[in-house]
Amino acid sequence: MLLLIPGPVQTRPEVKAAMAQDIAPWDRDFQKVYARVRERIVAVAGGRLGEHATLPIQGAGHFVSEAALRTFVAPGAKVLIPMNGAYAQRMARLAREAGREVVALPLPDTQGATAADILPALDADPSIGTVAMVFNETGSGIVNDAPGIGAALRARGTRLILDAVSAFGVLPFPLAEHPECDALVFTSGKCLEGMPGMGFAVCRIDRAEACAGNAGSWSFDLSDVLAHARRSGWGSIRFTPPVQAIAAFDVALDLYDAEGGQAARRARYQANTDILYDGTVALGLRPYLAREQQGPVIVTIHQPADPRFDLMTFVEALKRHGVLISNFYNTAAPTMRIGAIGAITPDDMRCAVAAIGAALREVLPRAA
Ligand SMILES: *Cc1c(COP(=O)(O)O)cnc(C)c1O
């Protein structure tokens, strides 16, 4: 089965094989692996060891996003969130339920946000200390201009929390050039092609220290994750982690390096995206995004207007052709969402487009 979803993604056999062992989290051999993974992540993030640290939280991406919001936005403080997609809405809910004051900035979900979209809202309310935003919006496929927005925030002394869950490793945001960024958040199961199970925040050490006491939750406190590493070592973890997913992630990082790192992976995902975008247009389907708004991670396509079309029926038909796509959508209009990431090649994508065509002909047979 070809998994074309934006996470957890198709993984390579070497990554799966690394899971086939029993591991004690406090074992010295495993501690070396965990400490190494944390260092390697700082390098992928373009950070500097000593200035930045990887502060992991086990579980789903929402958990580490919540931890970043709780740690770097004080209780009751304001956080501006550009709202142009499903994941931005999720971030807003996490912040609100943690007792932070969300200033929601509504924007269309068909266009990436830029500094020009955000600055007027910040000018209007100087008490907003932090912007939290999604880098690649996995609901639609748009890319928000995180580097440009980061630069604008830096100039005015506003802090940034960046949900790069579906961007990290592919869309560059070099932390050494972005001191305004308190946390760059991602997970093991997306563009780095590991197993799901771990969330990571790459943070400024000085900020994680200064924000101690904010979180109001032991589980979701990145300052405490840092303090624990200082006390017990970088190979030590506070609570039982998904050890096999961490071991697999170390191998996934080997494969990432072997492929050529960020530029090479982005080029492969871009090629996948182009084949998918052009291929579905050739099948007579209509992409949700204009070409220039289309990012390299996920392609959303309008569902056919034909009243016979039912997404769940189509997804099951496509599965019989060996391709699995999401059986839900979260754009404003009804779409199909198809991932372009994971251990898949342009050849796989060409097969997938053929399968989509075949499944469409099954669920929408031409009237005789
Ligand atoms: C996948 C994703 C998340 C986290 O999802 P989980 O299901 O909690 O792992 C958060 N933000 C974005 C942009 C994502 O793509």
The ligand as an ORCA input file, in Angstrom:
! r2SCAN-3c Opt
* xyz 0 1
  C       0.658     16.926     11.713
  C       0.624     18.307     12.176
  C       0.517     18.637     13.538
  C       0.431     17.620     14.643
  O      -0.448     16.593     14.467
  P      -0.484     15.388     15.515
  O      -1.612     14.541     15.006
  O      -0.756     15.966     16.866
  O       0.859     14.735     15.469
  C       0.567     19.959     13.898
  N       0.703     20.922     12.992
  C       0.825     20.659     11.682
  C       1.016     21.792     10.724
  C       0.785     19.347     11.229
  O       0.911     19.078      9.919
*
